[in-house]
Amino acid sequence: MTMRLRRTWMLAALVLCSAAPLRAQKGWVTILDAKSFKDWKVAPESPSARVEESATEKRVVAGDPQHDGKWTFTNGVLHGEGGVSHIFSPRGDYENFSYSAEVKISDKGNSGEYFRTTFGNGFPSGYEAQINSTHTDPVRSGSLYGFVKVLDQLVPPDTWFTQEVTAVGNHITIKVNGKTTVDFVDEKNSHTKGHFAFQQHNLGSEVWIRNVRVKELPASP
């Protein structure tokens, strides 16, 4: 091996060694992939509906087309369609964190990126970062639903965007494609700990989700 080639290999090794600790310091962990999809749980709108599961699909069987639905995970993308349901992270003890996902919502579609939420049927109790470009509900993506409204369309439908939530104690921020849309202190401290979840809002709406990551932060005193 020539001296020049040896120096090239040494430089490449140094770059790799320095990049690995940097990635670790960032603390981001992917919590939804092909392997972990099986551990995410779907709650239908009605407790009488059942959920049939396979390696790549969780199908809601409610007994009528208005309420049947499904969540599929293929090629790194979670896709929700059909009637009302929510898909929840395996863990339900997330407290302080940054929570990021790339999402795409259909035209006239509606969804939500839930956090500190409880597992259950119907629309669960917890915080929701809205996902909505053109639905009849005027509250758009980037909103903290029920607390802070964003009425402007920040992202057109059928377009991938990143929505990141940071929750530390009762201080919540939301960013859409890096732009801060919410910087809010919930004086009531309504929800302190819980699951992450995604929403399938109604028949005709479709949502796509990928690169779901979490960086946990120190617990509140």
C-alpha positions, 0 to 999 in steps of 0.5 A: 500500500502506498503512503498516499493510499495509507493516509486516505484510509486513515483519514476515512477511519478517523471520519467514521470514528468521529461521526459515530459518537456525534450520532450517539450524542444527538440521542435520536432513536427510531421507534417505528420500523419493520421490526417494531411495527408488530409492537405498535397497537391499534385502537378502533373507534369502537371497543366492539371492533376487532383488530387483525394483525400480520407482519405488515398490516393491522386491519380494523374489522368493525363490520361496516365499510364506514368504520373498517380500516387498516394500517400498513407498514411497507418500505419504511412507510406507515399508511393509515386509511378507512374509519377512525382508529389510532395506532399507539407506541408500545411504551406509554411512559414518555415524559420529556422529549423531542418527537419527530416524524415525516408525514404526508396527508391526502387532499381533504385528509385529517390526521394527528401526531399525538403525544403524552396520550392514553391508549383507548378507543375513540379519540384518545386523551392527550396532546395532538399536533395537527396534520391537516392541509385542506380538510373542512376543519380549519385547524391546520398542520403545526397546531397544538389541537385545542390549545394553539391554532394555525389557520394558514396552510403551511404545506400543501396536501400530498406533500412530505413534511417534517413535524417535530414536537418538543415537550419539557414539563408544561412547555410545548413547541411544534415545528413544521419543516424547521419553522416554529408554529407553537411555543406554548406553556400549558398552565394546567399541565393537562398531560404529563406522560403517555404514549405516542400515537398517530390518527386515522380520522375518517373514511376518505382520509389517508395519511403516510408516516415515516422516520418516526424518531424520539430523543428523550430528555431528562425527567421533570423535577 
